[in-house]
Amino acid sequence: MNSKPLPERLVAMGRVIAPYGVKGWVKVQPFTQQPQSLLDYHEWQLQKGDASQAWAVDAVRVHGSAVVAKLQGIDDRDQAAMLSGMQVAVSRNEFPELVTGEYYWADLVGLTVWNEAGIALGRVARVFETGANDVLVVEGARERLLPFIGPVVRQVDVAGGRIVVDWDADY
């Protein structure tokens, strides 16, 4: 365990669901689209409620649709079991850079959605995948589901905190 200050912004990437084996490994259910993305981070923040602790990742690998990991200082099944239910988070600053026009869902959540007529429709509460496209869940006067596709999403300004869409306020 590491007691250095917490990173400014943590993003939940998964949840410890159980110990794995008897040597202190944990099994993690990833929240990411591709489980192997958790392999890119050498330090995880484990969170429960408001508490968060940094753990160095000694080893990690994909195991089916889950990830199994050995955290530094967790050396037996009992210690690993105590981590069950904790969220696995990483610093947003550690995410790889994206090409122009691509966005992390974590960066879209909280942005204000405006239509082209200048009417605020609400804020992005979450994003989910349908198979055909991603969908923004926009909460305002009422909840709206907006497809995250080019004909609808006209501009994304993460730094400015806004998304402009071609979407009538009456839809």
Secondary structure, DSSP 8 states (H G I E B T S, - for coil): -B-S---S-EEEEEEEEEEETTTTEEEEEE-SSSGGGGGG-SEEEEEETTEEEEEEEEEEEEETTEEEEEETT--SHHHHHTTTT-EEEEEGGGS----TT---HHHHTT-EEEETTS-EEEEEEEEEE-SS-EEEEEESSSEEEEE-STTTEEEEETTTTEEEE---TT-
